[in-house]
Every structure is written in structure tokens, then in C-alpha cells.
Amino acid sequence: MKKLKFFYAFEVPALVMLGYYLGGWWNFLAIGFAFLVLPVVDQWIGIDTSNVEDSKAKIIGEQFYYRFVTYIWTFVQLAFLFWGVFVVSTGTLITWYEWTGFVISFSLVTGGIGITVAHELGHKKSSLERFYSKLLLMTVSYMHFYIEHNRGHHVQVATLNDPATSRKNESFYKFWLRSVFMGYAHAWQLEIESLKRKGLSAFHPKNQMIWFALLPLAFCFVLTLLFSPPGSINWQIPIFFFAQSFFAFTLLELVNYVEHYGILRKEKDGRHERVNPLHSWNSSHVISNFFLFQLQRHSDHHANAIKRYQILNHYDDSPQLPFGYPTMIIIALIPPLWFRMMNPRLESWEGKVYHQQAAA
């Protein structure tokens, strides 16, 4: 039965569709579920700290079923996006609150879950999985994440060189500006440096960043042509596409903010210590982990990036979040509340690390 629980995520697009067909304020149905119902249930069910036994981890890690779930999500998200564009093209979203509810709810699917799946697939060696990762990121206009996350963030995480590592006493809003814009610039830098090592120019067709910049625009253009009346352009379609993209990658950046708030690796002789499970905030809340493909076991992910989501471990020594991501990202939007909750926990982690180093 545990296997089937990874299909929980598919409830969210269903709720978005149900909310739309019910109409009016019901367009907020998925938002209410994600940020009201889910946090309560998540806290009520509690935490599961159990891990897959080492003797079974390799077998479970290679089971096709778990890859199949992420493959299915890729096609569901594509179909869902076409449905969303169709809805916009019909002109049935009239009021500001219908538009607001629909677009933000939509981004819960494409960003809250879709980028999570893209993140999982993008770490794998399989060319098919990496293709699906890029496909999902194209639907939210954030394809540079494929480069910046894998070749930038995972190398520089928990250092001041990493745009996606939030600083102590830094609000989410300040973090968003740095992570979005500096992360994008860093992805260009990484790709250009890679091309130079191969003796290629920045303008070579193999520069992925050129394609990553053009493909979302081309995809949006095609969608607009397909769903606009003959001989005219329905400008609501590109507005919708880029609005849902904005909220989708903002959800991603909220998660980044929560995952790495204030944690820094120690530096000695100009070199940072190796990434280990102490260098990311962890959460083993059961329900939200099923919705997010165990992304919340982030400590193990950064220590072992190639591991598949179904065998990520909980570590008691990792810094622990008090709630699952759905609750934490709401708190992150209110800086005074966030600092009041997280700074004491961060300082406790810092004291623990210094104590361990002194003992060593």
C-alpha cells in the first residue's frame, strides 16, 4: 500500500479541475487543501523516521514502479497544461478571484509537484529521465534550473557562493531576488565554461542555455496559436502561461529557502568541508513527503544526490524542521514569524556542530 501513496500527488490536479468546474471561489479549492487541510493532516499523522533496510535498498531503488510514477506525472502535467490553456481560451474565467484562484492553484501542480518531479528526474543518469526533467521545466519557463541545480547548487550548497542557500536573517523576498537572478546568471556561466573546455564558443548550438531560453517562448507561442481564434491572438493565453510559471518557480524558491536557511559548511584552508546530512534541513512528515516524493528528506538527498526518492533516509542528527513544507512555506512568507521560529533552531544546530568539531 505504501507504493500507492506516491500517487497522492495526482489528487492536486484533480482538485484544480474540480474547483474550476464548480466555479467562483471554488477555484481556491486546491489552495485550501494544500495550505489548510494538508498541514493539519500532516501534523496529525506525524513523522516516520524509518528507513529502507540496507539489504533491500538496492532492490527497491531499481524497481521500475517508482520511475513509472514520475513518468506518468510528466504526461499528466502536459495534458493538464493543455487543459488549462483550453480553459483560458474559453473566456470562462471572469472575475479577479476566479483568475487568482485558478492560476495559483495551477502553479501548485506545475511548480509545487511538477518541479519536484523534474528535480528528481534531472539527477538521474538515464537520458529519458533527463529529457522528461527538461520537458517539465519548460512548462514553467525555468529550464536553467537543470544546469544551476545540478552543477551549481549541489556543488556550492551551504556556502555564501550559492545563490540558492538562504542566509540567516534574510527574508524570503530578498532571497528570491538573489536566487532567481543570480541563479540564472550562474547557469549561463557554468554552461559557457563547459563549452570553453570543449573548445566551443558561447554561441555554439550546443549551448543548452540558448535552447533553455528559447524553448519556453516557442512552446507558449505554439499553445497560443493552437488555442486562439483563427486569424487573431488570444493574449490571455501567454499571460496565463507566464503567470503560472512565475508562481510555479516562486514555489520552488520557497522550498529552496526552507531547505537551506542559514546553514553553512565550515571552511578550512580555503576549502569547504564535504556536504553531509547536517547541511540541509530535514522533514520526515509522512503525508507531505508522499505528495512531494520524499523531497523533504533533503539531508540525505544532498549527501547522496543520485539516490532515488523511494530510498532516501531520515537522519536523526540532521537539523529537523518543526513542520512539513506546506506549513513551512507559509511561515516563510511572514519574515518576523519565520525568524522567531527558525533562528533558535539554527543556533541550536550551530552549537551542535561546533561542539562536535571541538570534541573531534
C-alpha angles and dihedrals in degrees: 000000000000089000092059092054091075085070088067088094090067089067091073099065088044090055091049090053093045091050091052094050092047086053137204117039089359086084084082091060096104091045091053090049094048098045104027112025099032096051091051094048091042092055092042094052090043134191132335112201096175119121134205109265114257090237091058100035097088093049094047091042091059098045110123093216093077092050089047091059091056092045090053090050090056092058093040090055092049091050090045091053092051088050091050092051089048090053091051091048092056092062093227094131101086114153128060092245093052090052093045094048093045097048097045092043088050091053091055086066101040096037110020093048105008096058089044089058091044088052091052094047095043092063094058129096095226112105089214093055092047090050091052089049092055091045092055092046090051090061090061098038092242104111095136086072087078090066102031095047099046101035100026114027097039091051098044102030116140092021133101088246092068115089090200096057108093117221127230111271091011114132120229091246093058090043091051092058093051097041095047100043102030091042090055092048091047091053089056090049093050093049094047091049089050091051092048091055087056092048093251129131126242089251094056115125088241090068100113093197091065090055092042089056095047103039099067089048092049092046092051090047091054092048090050093051093046096051102033122095114265111279096011142073124240100213091192088075099063089039089055094044095053094038092056088045090054094051091042096056090040087060088051091052091049088056091048089051092052095043098055108023111158098336115136131177117233118255126216127175090351094305128104121228116258117275112262137166091279092069102073134048112253134207126182097182104150106221100041089047091058090051091048100041091249093299087144090070082076097146092068092041092060093043091048108020096174094059116111119242096249094063102040111133134228115231119201090204093058117098106266128218115225092227140018122271097269089062097036096054091054090052090048089061089064105060100192091052092045094051092046091053102037107033094069090049091048092049089049089053091048091051091049093051093047090049092052091049092049090050090050 
